[in-house]
Amino acid sequence: MAENLFVADNLTKEELYQTLLPQMKALTQDESNIVANLANLAAALKHGLGFFWVGFYRVKDNELVLGPFQGPVACTRIAYGKGVCGTAWKEKRVITVPDVNKFPGHIACSGESQSEIVIPIIKNNEVILVLDVDSDQIQDFDEIDEKFLGDLTSYISAKLL
């Protein structure tokens, strides 16, 4: 069955999220396979919001392993506490980086990435996944992204894991 996202032109970032999130929840609510759901969520974020790169990393054997994503090829494994993703995992908190070139230890999977937001997805007080979103623009993420991507990751933790 074909799925479609419906997003009007000329919406603010907040309105885009408000339009997309209910559609993303509807897209995943009847599917039990986590890989299929994460793949569709990554595609919806990439295409609905125009991000440069969107993907999930899964915690496995004490490292982050690349999961479903949309965008250029990516780093396959990230060590605990390394880069933005590994640091968000270690610290169990959202990390928003306005300029990745100024983040100590940033892992440059793509030289085109200029800013980044990483949200850990926590279940039973353990980070299970991280959502990583990159932009090819400096200072592209703000409190609106933190709020709505946080809402999405809470949904993933509560309903999809």
CNS distance restraints for C-alpha pairs under 8 A (distance, minus, plus):
assign (resid   3 and name CA) (resid  27 and name CA) 7.66 0.50 0.50
assign (resid   5 and name CA) (resid  20 and name CA) 7.44 0.50 0.50
assign (resid   5 and name CA) (resid  23 and name CA) 6.86 0.50 0.50
assign (resid   5 and name CA) (resid  44 and name CA) 7.38 0.50 0.50
assign (resid   5 and name CA) (resid  48 and name CA) 7.51 0.50 0.50
assign (resid   6 and name CA) (resid  19 and name CA) 7.92 0.50 0.50
assign (resid   6 and name CA) (resid  20 and name CA) 7.78 0.50 0.50
assign (resid   7 and name CA) (resid  16 and name CA) 7.05 0.50 0.50
assign (resid   7 and name CA) (resid  19 and name CA) 6.66 0.50 0.50
assign (resid   7 and name CA) (resid  20 and name CA) 7.20 0.50 0.50
assign (resid   7 and name CA) (resid  48 and name CA) 7.09 0.50 0.50
assign (resid  11 and name CA) (resid  15 and name CA) 5.60 0.50 0.50
assign (resid  11 and name CA) (resid  16 and name CA) 5.88 0.50 0.50
assign (resid  12 and name CA) (resid  16 and name CA) 6.14 0.50 0.50
assign (resid  13 and name CA) (resid  17 and name CA) 6.38 0.50 0.50
assign (resid  13 and name CA) (resid  49 and name CA) 7.87 0.50 0.50
assign (resid  13 and name CA) (resid 144 and name CA) 7.56 0.50 0.50
assign (resid  14 and name CA) (resid  18 and name CA) 6.15 0.50 0.50
assign (resid  14 and name CA) (resid 144 and name CA) 6.39 0.50 0.50
assign (resid  15 and name CA) (resid  19 and name CA) 6.03 0.50 0.50
assign (resid  16 and name CA) (resid  20 and name CA) 6.01 0.50 0.50
assign (resid  16 and name CA) (resid  48 and name CA) 7.55 0.50 0.50
assign (resid  16 and name CA) (resid  49 and name CA) 7.04 0.50 0.50
assign (resid  17 and name CA) (resid  21 and name CA) 5.76 0.50 0.50
assign (resid  17 and name CA) (resid  49 and name CA) 7.93 0.50 0.50
assign (resid  17 and name CA) (resid 148 and name CA) 6.52 0.50 0.50
assign (resid  18 and name CA) (resid  22 and name CA) 7.23 0.50 0.50
assign (resid  19 and name CA) (resid  23 and name CA) 7.12 0.50 0.50
assign (resid  20 and name CA) (resid  24 and name CA) 6.08 0.50 0.50
assign (resid  20 and name CA) (resid  44 and name CA) 7.76 0.50 0.50
assign (resid  20 and name CA) (resid  48 and name CA) 7.03 0.50 0.50
assign (resid  21 and name CA) (resid  25 and name CA) 6.20 0.50 0.50
assign (resid  21 and name CA) (resid 152 and name CA) 7.15 0.50 0.50
assign (resid  22 and name CA) (resid  26 and name CA) 6.19 0.50 0.50
assign (resid  23 and name CA) (resid  27 and name CA) 6.04 0.50 0.50
assign (resid  24 and name CA) (resid  28 and name CA) 6.43 0.50 0.50
assign (resid  24 and name CA) (resid  41 and name CA) 6.41 0.50 0.50
assign (resid  24 and name CA) (resid  44 and name CA) 7.01 0.50 0.50
assign (resid  25 and name CA) (resid  29 and name CA) 5.86 0.50 0.50
assign (resid  26 and name CA) (resid  30 and name CA) 7.71 0.50 0.50
assign (resid  27 and name CA) (resid  31 and name CA) 7.97 0.50 0.50
assign (resid  27 and name CA) (resid  37 and name CA) 7.95 0.50 0.50
assign (resid  27 and name CA) (resid  40 and name CA) 7.76 0.50 0.50
assign (resid  28 and name CA) (resid  32 and name CA) 7.96 0.50 0.50
assign (resid  28 and name CA) (resid  37 and name CA) 5.55 0.50 0.50
assign (resid  28 and name CA) (resid  40 and name CA) 7.86 0.50 0.50
assign (resid  29 and name CA) (resid 159 and name CA) 7.95 0.50 0.50
assign (resid  31 and name CA) (resid  36 and name CA) 7.68 0.50 0.50
assign (resid  31 and name CA) (resid  37 and name CA) 6.87 0.50 0.50
assign (resid  32 and name CA) (resid  37 and name CA) 7.79 0.50 0.50
assign (resid  32 and name CA) (resid 160 and name CA) 7.32 0.50 0.50
assign (resid  33 and name CA) (resid  37 and name CA) 6.32 0.50 0.50
assign (resid  34 and name CA) (resid  38 and name CA) 6.01 0.50 0.50
assign (resid  34 and name CA) (resid 160 and name CA) 6.51 0.50 0.50
assign (resid  34 and name CA) (resid 161 and name CA) 7.05 0.50 0.50
assign (resid  35 and name CA) (resid  39 and name CA) 6.02 0.50 0.50
assign (resid  35 and name CA) (resid  67 and name CA) 7.75 0.50 0.50
assign (resid  35 and name CA) (resid  68 and name CA) 6.74 0.50 0.50
assign (resid  36 and name CA) (resid  40 and name CA) 6.29 0.50 0.50
assign (resid  37 and name CA) (resid  41 and name CA) 6.12 0.50 0.50
assign (resid  37 and name CA) (resid 160 and name CA) 7.93 0.50 0.50
assign (resid  38 and name CA) (resid  42 and name CA) 6.05 0.50 0.50
assign (resid  38 and name CA) (resid  56 and name CA) 7.31 0.50 0.50
assign (resid  38 and name CA) (resid  68 and name CA) 6.01 0.50 0.50
assign (resid  39 and name CA) (resid  43 and name CA) 6.27 0.50 0.50
assign (resid  39 and name CA) (resid  68 and name CA) 4.84 0.50 0.50
assign (resid  39 and name CA) (resid  69 and name CA) 6.30 0.50 0.50
assign (resid  40 and name CA) (resid  44 and name CA) 6.03 0.50 0.50
assign (resid  41 and name CA) (resid  45 and name CA) 6.17 0.50 0.50
assign (resid  42 and name CA) (resid  46 and name CA) 6.07 0.50 0.50
assign (resid  42 and name CA) (resid  54 and name CA) 5.58 0.50 0.50
assign (resid  42 and name CA) (resid  55 and name CA) 5.74 0.50 0.50
assign (resid  42 and name CA) (resid  56 and name CA) 7.76 0.50 0.50
assign (resid  42 and name CA) (resid  68 and name CA) 6.96 0.50 0.50
assign (resid  42 and name CA) (resid  69 and name CA) 5.56 0.50 0.50
assign (resid  42 and name CA) (resid  70 and name CA) 5.97 0.50 0.50
assign (resid  43 and name CA) (resid  47 and name CA) 5.97 0.50 0.50
assign (resid  43 and name CA) (resid  48 and name CA) 7.96 0.50 0.50
assign (resid  43 and name CA) (resid  54 and name CA) 7.75 0.50 0.50
assign (resid  43 and name CA) (resid  69 and name CA) 7.33 0.50 0.50
assign (resid  43 and name CA) (resid  70 and name CA) 5.88 0.50 0.50
assign (resid  44 and name CA) (resid  48 and name CA) 5.37 0.50 0.50
assign (resid  44 and name CA) (resid  49 and name CA) 7.85 0.50 0.50
assign (resid  45 and name CA) (resid  49 and name CA) 5.54 0.50 0.50
assign (resid  45 and name CA) (resid  50 and name CA) 7.28 0.50 0.50
assign (resid  45 and name CA) (resid  51 and name CA) 7.07 0.50 0.50
assign (resid  45 and name CA) (resid  54 and name CA) 6.96 0.50 0.50
assign (resid  46 and name CA) (resid  50 and name CA) 5.17 0.50 0.50
assign (resid  46 and name CA) (resid  51 and name CA) 4.92 0.50 0.50
assign (resid  46 and name CA) (resid  52 and name CA) 6.99 0.50 0.50
assign (resid  46 and name CA) (resid  53 and name CA) 6.67 0.50 0.50
assign (resid  46 and name CA) (resid  54 and name CA) 5.97 0.50 0.50
assign (resid  46 and name CA) (resid  70 and name CA) 6.44 0.50 0.50
assign (resid  46 and name CA) (resid  71 and name CA) 7.79 0.50 0.50
assign (resid  47 and name CA) (resid  51 and name CA) 7.22 0.50 0.50
assign (resid  51 and name CA) (resid 133 and name CA) 7.12 0.50 0.50
assign (resid  51 and name CA) (resid 134 and name CA) 6.56 0.50 0.50
assign (resid  51 and name CA) (resid 135 and name CA) 5.65 0.50 0.50
assign (resid  51 and name CA) (resid 136 and name CA) 8.00 0.50 0.50
assign (resid  52 and name CA) (resid  71 and name CA) 6.34 0.50 0.50
assign (resid  52 and name CA) (resid 113 and name CA) 7.42 0.50 0.50
assign (resid  52 and name CA) (resid 133 and name CA) 7.71 0.50 0.50
assign (resid  52 and name CA) (resid 134 and name CA) 5.68 0.50 0.50
assign (resid  52 and name CA) (resid 135 and name CA) 4.81 0.50 0.50
assign (resid  52 and name CA) (resid 136 and name CA) 5.87 0.50 0.50
assign (resid  53 and name CA) (resid  69 and name CA) 7.46 0.50 0.50
assign (resid  53 and name CA) (resid  70 and name CA) 5.82 0.50 0.50
assign (resid  53 and name CA) (resid  71 and name CA) 4.63 0.50 0.50
assign (resid  53 and name CA) (resid  72 and name CA) 6.94 0.50 0.50
assign (resid  53 and name CA) (resid 132 and name CA) 7.93 0.50 0.50
assign (resid  53 and name CA) (resid 133 and name CA) 5.70 0.50 0.50
assign (resid  53 and name CA) (resid 134 and name CA) 4.99 0.50 0.50
assign (resid  53 and name CA) (resid 135 and name CA) 6.68 0.50 0.50
assign (resid  54 and name CA) (resid  69 and name CA) 5.55 0.50 0.50
assign (resid  54 and name CA) (resid  70 and name CA) 5.38 0.50 0.50
assign (resid  54 and name CA) (resid  71 and name CA) 6.67 0.50 0.50
assign (resid  54 and name CA) (resid 131 and name CA) 7.49 0.50 0.50
assign (resid  54 and name CA) (resid 132 and name CA) 5.84 0.50 0.50
assign (resid  54 and name CA) (resid 133 and name CA) 4.53 0.50 0.50
assign (resid  54 and name CA) (resid 134 and name CA) 6.44 0.50 0.50
assign (resid  55 and name CA) (resid  66 and name CA) 7.81 0.50 0.50
assign (resid  55 and name CA) (resid  67 and name CA) 6.81 0.50 0.50
assign (resid  55 and name CA) (resid  68 and name CA) 5.78 0.50 0.50
assign (resid  55 and name CA) (resid  69 and name CA) 3.81 0.50 0.50
assign (resid  55 and name CA) (resid  70 and name CA) 6.22 0.50 0.50
assign (resid  55 and name CA) (resid 131 and name CA) 5.91 0.50 0.50
assign (resid  55 and name CA) (resid 132 and name CA) 5.38 0.50 0.50
assign (resid  55 and name CA) (resid 133 and name CA) 6.58 0.50 0.50
assign (resid  56 and name CA) (resid  66 and name CA) 6.44 0.50 0.50
assign (resid  56 and name CA) (resid  67 and name CA) 5.12 0.50 0.50
assign (resid  56 and name CA) (resid  68 and name CA) 5.79 0.50 0.50
assign (resid  56 and name CA) (resid  69 and name CA) 6.23 0.50 0.50
assign (resid  56 and name CA) (resid 129 and name CA) 6.53 0.50 0.50
assign (resid  56 and name CA) (resid 130 and name CA) 5.57 0.50 0.50
assign (resid  56 and name CA) (resid 131 and name CA) 4.69 0.50 0.50
assign (resid  56 and name CA) (resid 132 and name CA) 6.05 0.50 0.50
assign (resid  57 and name CA) (resid  64 and name CA) 5.44 0.50 0.50
assign (resid  57 and name CA) (resid  65 and name CA) 5.19 0.50 0.50
assign (resid  57 and name CA) (resid  66 and name CA) 4.56 0.50 0.50
assign (resid  57 and name CA) (resid  67 and name CA) 5.10 0.50 0.50
assign (resid  57 and name CA) (resid  68 and name CA) 7.82 0.50 0.50
assign (resid  57 and name CA) (resid 129 and name CA) 5.46 0.50 0.50
assign (resid  57 and name CA) (resid 130 and name CA) 5.27 0.50 0.50
assign (resid  57 and name CA) (resid 131 and name CA) 6.70 0.50 0.50
assign (resid  57 and name CA) (resid 132 and name CA) 7.62 0.50 0.50
assign (resid  58 and name CA) (resid  64 and name CA) 5.31 0.50 0.50
assign (resid  58 and name CA) (resid  65 and name CA) 5.17 0.50 0.50
assign (resid  58 and name CA) (resid  66 and name CA) 6.46 0.50 0.50
assign (resid  58 and name CA) (resid  67 and name CA) 6.30 0.50 0.50
assign (resid  58 and name CA) (resid 128 and name CA) 6.12 0.50 0.50
assign (resid  58 and name CA) (resid 129 and name CA) 4.40 0.50 0.50
assign (resid  58 and name CA) (resid 130 and name CA) 6.64 0.50 0.50
assign (resid  59 and name CA) (resid  63 and name CA) 5.66 0.50 0.50
assign (resid  59 and name CA) (resid  64 and name CA) 4.65 0.50 0.50
assign (resid  59 and name CA) (resid  65 and name CA) 6.34 0.50 0.50
assign (resid  59 and name CA) (resid 127 and name CA) 7.20 0.50 0.50
assign (resid  59 and name CA) (resid 128 and name CA) 5.43 0.50 0.50
assign (resid  59 and name CA) (resid 129 and name CA) 5.76 0.50 0.50
assign (resid  60 and name CA) (resid  64 and name CA) 6.16 0.50 0.50
assign (resid  60 and name CA) (resid  65 and name CA) 6.52 0.50 0.50
assign (resid  62 and name CA) (resid  79 and name CA) 7.45 0.50 0.50
assign (resid  62 and name CA) (resid  80 and name CA) 6.66 0.50 0.50
assign (resid  63 and name CA) (resid  77 and name CA) 6.66 0.50 0.50
assign (resid  63 and name CA) (resid  78 and name CA) 5.82 0.50 0.50
assign (resid  63 and name CA) (resid  79 and name CA) 4.87 0.50 0.50
assign (resid  63 and name CA) (resid  80 and name CA) 5.57 0.50 0.50
assign (resid  64 and name CA) (resid  77 and name CA) 5.44 0.50 0.50
assign (resid  64 and name CA) (resid  78 and name CA) 4.95 0.50 0.50
assign (resid  64 and name CA) (resid  79 and name CA) 6.33 0.50 0.50
assign (resid  64 and name CA) (resid  80 and name CA) 7.22 0.50 0.50
assign (resid  64 and name CA) (resid  86 and name CA) 7.29 0.50 0.50
assign (resid  64 and name CA) (resid 129 and name CA) 7.91 0.50 0.50
assign (resid  65 and name CA) (resid  76 and name CA) 5.83 0.50 0.50
assign (resid  65 and name CA) (resid  77 and name CA) 4.70 0.50 0.50
assign (resid  65 and name CA) (resid  78 and name CA) 6.69 0.50 0.50
assign (resid  66 and name CA) (resid  74 and name CA) 7.73 0.50 0.50
assign (resid  66 and name CA) (resid  75 and name CA) 7.08 0.50 0.50
assign (resid  66 and name CA) (resid  76 and name CA) 4.94 0.50 0.50
assign (resid  66 and name CA) (resid  77 and name CA) 6.21 0.50 0.50
assign (resid  72 and name CA) (resid 110 and name CA) 7.67 0.50 0.50
assign (resid  73 and name CA) (resid 109 and name CA) 7.89 0.50 0.50
assign (resid  74 and name CA) (resid 109 and name CA) 5.52 0.50 0.50
assign (resid  74 and name CA) (resid 110 and name CA) 7.30 0.50 0.50
assign (resid  75 and name CA) (resid 109 and name CA) 5.44 0.50 0.50
assign (resid  78 and name CA) (resid  82 and name CA) 6.65 0.50 0.50
assign (resid  78 and name CA) (resid  83 and name CA) 7.67 0.50 0.50
assign (resid  78 and name CA) (resid  85 and name CA) 7.47 0.50 0.50
assign (resid  78 and name CA) (resid  86 and name CA) 6.36 0.50 0.50
assign (resid  79 and name CA) (resid  86 and name CA) 6.02 0.50 0.50
assign (resid  80 and name CA) (resid  86 and name CA) 4.78 0.50 0.50
assign (resid  80 and name CA) (resid  87 and name CA) 7.02 0.50 0.50
assign (resid  80 and name CA) (resid  89 and name CA) 7.04 0.50 0.50
assign (resid  80 and name CA) (resid  90 and name CA) 6.35 0.50 0.50
assign (resid  81 and name CA) (resid  85 and name CA) 7.71 0.50 0.50
assign (resid  81 and name CA) (resid  86 and name CA) 4.16 0.50 0.50
assign (resid  81 and name CA) (resid  87 and name CA) 4.25 0.50 0.50
assign (resid  81 and name CA) (resid  88 and name CA) 7.54 0.50 0.50
assign (resid  81 and name CA) (resid  89 and name CA) 6.91 0.50 0.50
assign (resid  81 and name CA) (resid  90 and name CA) 5.31 0.50 0.50
assign (resid  82 and name CA) (resid  86 and name CA) 4.49 0.50 0.50
assign (resid  82 and name CA) (resid  87 and name CA) 5.69 0.50 0.50
assign (resid  82 and name CA) (resid 105 and name CA) 6.72 0.50 0.50
assign (resid  82 and name CA) (resid 106 and name CA) 7.66 0.50 0.50
assign (resid  82 and name CA) (resid 107 and name CA) 7.75 0.50 0.50
assign (resid  83 and name CA) (resid  87 and name CA) 6.03 0.50 0.50
assign (resid  83 and name CA) (resid 104 and name CA) 7.71 0.50 0.50
assign (resid  83 and name CA) (resid 105 and name CA) 5.30 0.50 0.50
assign (resid  83 and name CA) (resid 106 and name CA) 4.48 0.50 0.50
assign (resid  83 and name CA) (resid 107 and name CA) 5.15 0.50 0.50
assign (resid  84 and name CA) (resid  88 and name CA) 6.11 0.50 0.50
assign (resid  84 and name CA) (resid  95 and name CA) 7.06 0.50 0.50
assign (resid  84 and name CA) (resid 103 and name CA) 7.82 0.50 0.50
assign (resid  84 and name CA) (resid 105 and name CA) 7.96 0.50 0.50
assign (resid  84 and name CA) (resid 106 and name CA) 6.19 0.50 0.50
assign (resid  84 and name CA) (resid 107 and name CA) 7.49 0.50 0.50
assign (resid  84 and name CA) (resid 118 and name CA) 6.91 0.50 0.50
assign (resid  85 and name CA) (resid  89 and name CA) 6.23 0.50 0.50
assign (resid  85 and name CA) (resid 118 and name CA) 6.03 0.50 0.50
assign (resid  85 and name CA) (resid 130 and name CA) 6.97 0.50 0.50
assign (resid  85 and name CA) (resid 132 and name CA) 6.93 0.50 0.50
assign (resid  86 and name CA) (resid  90 and name CA) 6.11 0.50 0.50
assign (resid  87 and name CA) (resid  91 and name CA) 5.94 0.50 0.50
assign (resid  88 and name CA) (resid  92 and name CA) 5.51 0.50 0.50
assign (resid  88 and name CA) (resid  93 and name CA) 5.34 0.50 0.50
assign (resid  88 and name CA) (resid  94 and name CA) 6.04 0.50 0.50
assign (resid  88 and name CA) (resid  95 and name CA) 5.96 0.50 0.50
assign (resid  88 and name CA) (resid 118 and name CA) 6.48 0.50 0.50
assign (resid  88 and name CA) (resid 119 and name CA) 6.83 0.50 0.50
assign (resid  88 and name CA) (resid 120 and name CA) 6.23 0.50 0.50
assign (resid  88 and name CA) (resid 130 and name CA) 7.89 0.50 0.50
assign (resid  89 and name CA) (resid  93 and name CA) 7.18 0.50 0.50
assign (resid  89 and name CA) (resid 120 and name CA) 5.90 0.50 0.50
assign (resid  89 and name CA) (resid 127 and name CA) 6.30 0.50 0.50
assign (resid  89 and name CA) (resid 130 and name CA) 7.03 0.50 0.50
assign (resid  92 and name CA) (resid 120 and name CA) 6.11 0.50 0.50
assign (resid  92 and name CA) (resid 122 and name CA) 7.88 0.50 0.50
assign (resid  92 and name CA) (resid 127 and name CA) 6.88 0.50 0.50
assign (resid  93 and name CA) (resid 119 and name CA) 6.70 0.50 0.50
assign (resid  93 and name CA) (resid 120 and name CA) 6.30 0.50 0.50
assign (resid  94 and name CA) (resid 117 and name CA) 7.25 0.50 0.50
assign (resid  94 and name CA) (resid 118 and name CA) 5.71 0.50 0.50
assign (resid  94 and name CA) (resid 119 and name CA) 4.60 0.50 0.50
assign (resid  94 and name CA) (resid 120 and name CA) 6.48 0.50 0.50
assign (resid  94 and name CA) (resid 146 and name CA) 7.52 0.50 0.50
assign (resid  95 and name CA) (resid 117 and name CA) 5.72 0.50 0.50
assign (resid  95 and name CA) (resid 118 and name CA) 5.37 0.50 0.50
assign (resid  95 and name CA) (resid 119 and name CA) 6.74 0.50 0.50
assign (resid  96 and name CA) (resid 115 and name CA) 7.92 0.50 0.50
assign (resid  96 and name CA) (resid 116 and name CA) 5.96 0.50 0.50
assign (resid  96 and name CA) (resid 117 and name CA) 4.36 0.50 0.50
assign (resid  96 and name CA) (resid 118 and name CA) 6.56 0.50 0.50
assign (resid  96 and name CA) (resid 141 and name CA) 6.88 0.50 0.50
assign (resid  96 and name CA) (resid 142 and name CA) 7.61 0.50 0.50
assign (resid  96 and name CA) (resid 146 and name CA) 7.98 0.50 0.50
assign (resid  97 and name CA) (resid 103 and name CA) 7.09 0.50 0.50
assign (resid  97 and name CA) (resid 115 and name CA) 5.58 0.50 0.50
assign (resid  97 and name CA) (resid 116 and name CA) 5.17 0.50 0.50
assign (resid  97 and name CA) (resid 117 and name CA) 6.15 0.50 0.50
assign (resid  97 and name CA) (resid 139 and name CA) 7.53 0.50 0.50
assign (resid  97 and name CA) (resid 141 and name CA) 7.84 0.50 0.50
assign (resid  98 and name CA) (resid 114 and name CA) 7.67 0.50 0.50
assign (resid  98 and name CA) (resid 115 and name CA) 5.00 0.50 0.50
assign (resid  98 and name CA) (resid 116 and name CA) 6.79 0.50 0.50
assign (resid  98 and name CA) (resid 138 and name CA) 5.84 0.50 0.50
assign (resid  98 and name CA) (resid 139 and name CA) 4.12 0.50 0.50
assign (resid  98 and name CA) (resid 140 and name CA) 6.81 0.50 0.50
assign (resid  98 and name CA) (resid 141 and name CA) 6.90 0.50 0.50
assign (resid  99 and name CA) (resid 103 and name CA) 7.06 0.50 0.50
assign (resid  99 and name CA) (resid 114 and name CA) 5.63 0.50 0.50
assign (resid  99 and name CA) (resid 115 and name CA) 4.90 0.50 0.50
assign (resid  99 and name CA) (resid 116 and name CA) 7.66 0.50 0.50
assign (resid  99 and name CA) (resid 138 and name CA) 5.47 0.50 0.50
assign (resid  99 and name CA) (resid 139 and name CA) 6.30 0.50 0.50
assign (resid 100 and name CA) (resid 106 and name CA) 6.43 0.50 0.50
assign (resid 100 and name CA) (resid 113 and name CA) 7.48 0.50 0.50
assign (resid 100 and name CA) (resid 114 and name CA) 5.48 0.50 0.50
assign (resid 100 and name CA) (resid 115 and name CA) 5.24 0.50 0.50
assign (resid 100 and name CA) (resid 116 and name CA) 6.79 0.50 0.50
assign (resid 101 and name CA) (resid 106 and name CA) 7.13 0.50 0.50
assign (resid 101 and name CA) (resid 114 and name CA) 7.15 0.50 0.50
assign (resid 108 and name CA) (resid 113 and name CA) 7.57 0.50 0.50
assign (resid 112 and name CA) (resid 136 and name CA) 5.52 0.50 0.50
assign (resid 113 and name CA) (resid 134 and name CA) 5.93 0.50 0.50
assign (resid 113 and name CA) (resid 135 and name CA) 5.57 0.50 0.50
assign (resid 113 and name CA) (resid 136 and name CA) 4.65 0.50 0.50
assign (resid 113 and name CA) (resid 137 and name CA) 7.38 0.50 0.50
assign (resid 114 and name CA) (resid 134 and name CA) 7.26 0.50 0.50
assign (resid 114 and name CA) (resid 135 and name CA) 5.86 0.50 0.50
assign (resid 114 and name CA) (resid 136 and name CA) 4.91 0.50 0.50
assign (resid 114 and name CA) (resid 137 and name CA) 5.35 0.50 0.50
assign (resid 114 and name CA) (resid 138 and name CA) 5.08 0.50 0.50
assign (resid 114 and name CA) (resid 139 and name CA) 7.91 0.50 0.50
assign (resid 115 and name CA) (resid 134 and name CA) 5.84 0.50 0.50
assign (resid 115 and name CA) (resid 135 and name CA) 5.28 0.50 0.50
assign (resid 115 and name CA) (resid 136 and name CA) 6.71 0.50 0.50
assign (resid 115 and name CA) (resid 137 and name CA) 6.27 0.50 0.50
assign (resid 115 and name CA) (resid 138 and name CA) 5.16 0.50 0.50
assign (resid 115 and name CA) (resid 139 and name CA) 5.92 0.50 0.50
assign (resid 115 and name CA) (resid 140 and name CA) 6.31 0.50 0.50
assign (resid 115 and name CA) (resid 141 and name CA) 7.31 0.50 0.50
assign (resid 116 and name CA) (resid 132 and name CA) 7.29 0.50 0.50
assign (resid 116 and name CA) (resid 133 and name CA) 5.68 0.50 0.50
assign (resid 116 and name CA) (resid 134 and name CA) 4.42 0.50 0.50
assign (resid 116 and name CA) (resid 135 and name CA) 6.19 0.50 0.50
assign (resid 116 and name CA) (resid 140 and name CA) 7.89 0.50 0.50
assign (resid 116 and name CA) (resid 141 and name CA) 7.12 0.50 0.50
assign (resid 117 and name CA) (resid 132 and name CA) 6.08 0.50 0.50
assign (resid 117 and name CA) (resid 133 and name CA) 5.37 0.50 0.50
assign (resid 117 and name CA) (resid 134 and name CA) 6.59 0.50 0.50
assign (resid 117 and name CA) (resid 141 and name CA) 6.80 0.50 0.50
assign (resid 117 and name CA) (resid 146 and name CA) 7.88 0.50 0.50
assign (resid 118 and name CA) (resid 130 and name CA) 6.61 0.50 0.50
assign (resid 118 and name CA) (resid 131 and name CA) 5.58 0.50 0.50
assign (resid 118 and name CA) (resid 132 and name CA) 4.54 0.50 0.50
assign (resid 118 and name CA) (resid 133 and name CA) 6.33 0.50 0.50
assign (resid 119 and name CA) (resid 130 and name CA) 5.59 0.50 0.50
assign (resid 119 and name CA) (resid 131 and name CA) 5.18 0.50 0.50
assign (resid 119 and name CA) (resid 132 and name CA) 6.67 0.50 0.50
assign (resid 119 and name CA) (resid 149 and name CA) 7.48 0.50 0.50
assign (resid 119 and name CA) (resid 150 and name CA) 6.87 0.50 0.50
assign (resid 119 and name CA) (resid 153 and name CA) 7.33 0.50 0.50
assign (resid 120 and name CA) (resid 127 and name CA) 6.08 0.50 0.50
assign (resid 120 and name CA) (resid 128 and name CA) 7.69 0.50 0.50
assign (resid 120 and name CA) (resid 129 and name CA) 6.10 0.50 0.50
assign (resid 120 and name CA) (resid 130 and name CA) 4.28 0.50 0.50
assign (resid 120 and name CA) (resid 131 and name CA) 6.33 0.50 0.50
assign (resid 120 and name CA) (resid 153 and name CA) 7.67 0.50 0.50
assign (resid 121 and name CA) (resid 127 and name CA) 5.57 0.50 0.50
assign (resid 121 and name CA) (resid 128 and name CA) 5.90 0.50 0.50
assign (resid 121 and name CA) (resid 129 and name CA) 5.09 0.50 0.50
assign (resid 121 and name CA) (resid 130 and name CA) 5.45 0.50 0.50
assign (resid 121 and name CA) (resid 131 and name CA) 7.23 0.50 0.50
assign (resid 121 and name CA) (resid 153 and name CA) 5.69 0.50 0.50
assign (resid 121 and name CA) (resid 154 and name CA) 7.12 0.50 0.50
assign (resid 121 and name CA) (resid 156 and name CA) 7.53 0.50 0.50
assign (resid 121 and name CA) (resid 157 and name CA) 6.20 0.50 0.50
assign (resid 122 and name CA) (resid 126 and name CA) 5.21 0.50 0.50
assign (resid 122 and name CA) (resid 127 and name CA) 4.31 0.50 0.50
assign (resid 122 and name CA) (resid 128 and name CA) 5.75 0.50 0.50
assign (resid 122 and name CA) (resid 129 and name CA) 7.23 0.50 0.50
assign (resid 122 and name CA) (resid 157 and name CA) 6.34 0.50 0.50
assign (resid 123 and name CA) (resid 127 and name CA) 6.43 0.50 0.50
assign (resid 123 and name CA) (resid 128 and name CA) 6.53 0.50 0.50
assign (resid 123 and name CA) (resid 157 and name CA) 5.88 0.50 0.50
assign (resid 123 and name CA) (resid 158 and name CA) 7.82 0.50 0.50
assign (resid 123 and name CA) (resid 161 and name CA) 7.81 0.50 0.50
assign (resid 131 and name CA) (resid 153 and name CA) 7.62 0.50 0.50
assign (resid 135 and name CA) (resid 140 and name CA) 6.48 0.50 0.50
assign (resid 141 and name CA) (resid 145 and name CA) 5.94 0.50 0.50
assign (resid 141 and name CA) (resid 146 and name CA) 7.75 0.50 0.50
assign (resid 142 and name CA) (resid 146 and name CA) 6.40 0.50 0.50
assign (resid 143 and name CA) (resid 147 and name CA) 6.01 0.50 0.50
assign (resid 144 and name CA) (resid 148 and name CA) 6.23 0.50 0.50
assign (resid 145 and name CA) (resid 149 and name CA) 5.62 0.50 0.50
assign (resid 145 and name CA) (resid 150 and name CA) 7.82 0.50 0.50
assign (resid 146 and name CA) (resid 150 and name CA) 5.64 0.50 0.50
assign (resid 147 and name CA) (resid 151 and name CA) 6.19 0.50 0.50
assign (resid 148 and name CA) (resid 152 and name CA) 6.25 0.50 0.50
assign (resid 149 and name CA) (resid 153 and name CA) 6.16 0.50 0.50
assign (resid 150 and name CA) (resid 154 and name CA) 6.12 0.50 0.50
assign (resid 151 and name CA) (resid 155 and name CA) 6.27 0.50 0.50
assign (resid 152 and name CA) (resid 156 and name CA) 6.26 0.50 0.50
assign (resid 153 and name CA) (resid 157 and name CA) 6.16 0.50 0.50
assign (resid 154 and name CA) (resid 158 and name CA) 6.08 0.50 0.50
assign (resid 155 and name CA) (resid 159 and name CA) 5.65 0.50 0.50
assign (resid 155 and name CA) (resid 160 and name CA) 7.25 0.50 0.50
assign (resid 156 and name CA) (resid 160 and name CA) 4.85 0.50 0.50
assign (resid 156 and name CA) (resid 161 and name CA) 6.35 0.50 0.50
assign (resid 157 and name CA) (resid 161 and name CA) 5.38 0.50 0.50
